[in-house]
Amino acid sequence: MSKVIITCAVTGGIHTPTMSDHLPITPDEIASQAIAAAEAGAAILHLHARDPRDGRPTPDPAVFMEFLPRIKQATDAVVNITTGGGLTMTVEERLAAPLKAAPEMCSLNMGSMNFALHPLAEKYSDWKHPWEQPYLANTKDFIFRNTFGDIERIYKLLGEGHGTKFEHECYDVGHLYNLAHCLDRGWFRPPVFLQLIFGILGGIGADLDNLMFMKRTADKLFGRDYHWSVLAAGRHQMAFCTQAAMLGGNVRVGLEDSLFIGRGKLATSNAEQVAKIRRIVEELGYEIATPDEARATLGLKGGDRVNF
């Protein structure tokens, strides 16, 4: 089998500062943790930005540009910028930083969904910042918009416009069929890179039977014209990544997906999670892909063709 590509999702737009003191917030923290994750073995760094004043997700390209050049200077890891952004952002806001940066890779959510975080709002009583509790609680009535029109627009602006390839984020089996439709329309060039996502309320559940079902569906729809990776939310993270590696897939960890390193124990950094999954994968007998090997596998344009 090919070497295992480790992606690290460094901060995301789900968890809030109250949940962990180790969640990177400022550009310096994001850069430092991203670089350390790459040094630990992550070939791809999936990046969001945070308002350094209070940690809320921000689409501001100026904030991204405070950490993107530093990461590029310090590591050859593939930089993968979100087009999902934060839950309150418009599509225009979500595209602002990627269009400025022209990265090798961007995430791309493959369908609209109930992206529900409201149960997290009930787990804490003392919040560091006033925005956190409403941000989470309001997702009870929130639809995360990713229409076919949005997907086509993102493809044309980033894919055609900047040569960016995509981490196709599939939260349910219907998202795989959405991607198949998009390929039929000629919007993406195979092989595509799937990120199969489990355990988000509103998406497919974190059951191993569902992992097998998603993989079989991808085989049916895409044949040999795809690569795949797995992430699972919270306590399911390491178990699902281990299973994915055993099935010949790639893996994604990071504090965007889980704040923990073990049962009831907060991870102290993204690098700690990367080091753990690397150790597991290597003990299973698999090799870890370097950034350049990931670029070759996924058909990326190269880090010399980005705007940061």
Secondary structure, DSSP 4 states (H G I P E B T S, - for coil): -PPBPEEEE-S-SSS-GGG-TTS--SHHHHHHHHHHHHHHT-SEEEE-EE-TTT--EE--HHHHHHHHHHHHHH--PEEEE-SS--TT--HHHHHHHHHHH--SEEEEE-S-B----GGGGGS-SS-SSTTHHHHHHGGGG--B---HHHHHHHIIIIIIHH--EEEEEESSHHHHHHHHHHHHTT-S-SSEEEEEEE--TTS--S-HHHHHHHHHHHHHHHTTSEEEEEEE-GGGHHHHHHHHHHTT-EEEESTTT-SEEETTEE-S-HHHHHHHHHHHHHHTTPPBPPHHHHHHHHT---GGGS--
